[in-house]
Amino acid sequence: MEMKEKIEQALDSIRPYLEADGGNVKVVELTDDMVLRIELTGACSSCPMSTMTLKAGVEEAVKKAIPEIIKVEAVNIAVA
C-alpha cells in the first residue's frame, strides 16, 4: 500500500469525529523529512480547540498507523 493511501486510511479513522463538529481534514503534502502537512477545513479551521484536535487526534492516529511520520502540522492553524 502506498504512503498516501495509508495516510488517508489513518485520517478516515478520525474523520467522523471531525465531521460531527462540522469540520474535516485534507492532506497538503508529505515532506521529504516525513512531516505530514494538513489543512483543517470547515469548523475545524476556526475552532480554538483545533490545535489540541490536531495533536491529540490527527497526529496520534497518523503516527500510530504510520510510525515513519515524525510530525503532523496544519498549514492553516494560527498557534496561539
N, C-alpha and C positions, 0 to 999 in steps of 0.2 A: 504494500500500500504506500502511496506517495505521501510525503510530509504534509502537503496541502490537504489531502483527504483526512489524515489523522487530526489535523488542527480543526477542520470543520466538524469532525465527529466529537471532539472534545467540547467545542463550542455548542454543538447541538445538545449536549448533556445539560447545559445550564441555560440555554435559550428560553425554555418555558418559564423560568423564574423572571428573566428579564422582560419577556413579553407580558407576563402577568402585571407588570408595573408600567406597561406601555413603551418599553424600550427594546433594543436589540443590539447586536454587536456584529461588526464586519471586519474581515482581515484586510489590513492595508498592505503589509509586507512582512516577510521574514528576512531579517538581515543576515549577512554572512557570518556574523558572530552569534547567531542563534537568539536574537531578540525578536520577539513577535510584536509587531506594531498593529494595534487595532483601533477601530473607531467605534465609540459608543454612540448609538443613534436613538432617535425618539426621546422619550422621557429621560433615558439614562444620560443623555449628553448634558443635561442641565441640573440633574439631581445632585444635591450636596453630598449624598452618600455614595456617589459613583466611584470615588477613589477607593473606598472600602470594598465596594462591589467588585471592582477591578482586581484588587489584591486578593481578597478572601475567596471570591467566586471564580472569576475568569482565570486568573493566574494559577490558582490551585488546581483547577480542572485541567488546564492545558499541561502544566508541569507533571501532573500525575499520569496523564496519558502519554506525554512525550517528554521524558526526562532530559533529552538533549537541549530543550529550550531553557535558557538560563533566566529569562526575564520576559514579562509581558508589560508593554506600556501602551497607554492610549494616546493617540495623537491630538485628541481634542478635549482633554480634561485640563482645566486650569487648576493646578495644585495650590491649595490654599496655604 
